[in-house]
Amino acid sequence: MIERWSAIESDFLRHYQIEDALLIGWKKFVRLLTNLPFEDSAFFLPLVNAVRSGEEYISEEQKQKNPRSWYKQQRDKFKGRTNKERQQVSMDEFINQTRER
């Protein structure tokens, strides 16, 4: 939210004529933010478009700071899954395998 604060301020000014969103209470802020029209919101529109195209929205700044692949690699290394091929299992199989451990 902090990284996209300018979009929030823009939406609040355009839709609610609120010049400083920091001056309203938290409950009201959340209520107003969640009721912005998705199609006409500088804050929500990039997120909505990403969902429609089946992608995950990550800003360029977030990609540079925290590349997702790095986290996955670190998690796999920590769990001992490096270079392991993954396979899909049913919930019943998963539960049985978990009980056997």
Secondary structure as UniProt FT lines:
FT   HELIX           2..4
FT   HELIX           5..11
FT   HELIX           12..16
FT   HELIX           21..23
FT   HELIX           26..34
FT   HELIX           38..40
FT   TURN            42..44
FT   HELIX           45..52
FT   TURN            53..54
FT   HELIX           60..65
FT   HELIX           68..79
FT   TURN            82..83
FT   HELIX           91..100
//
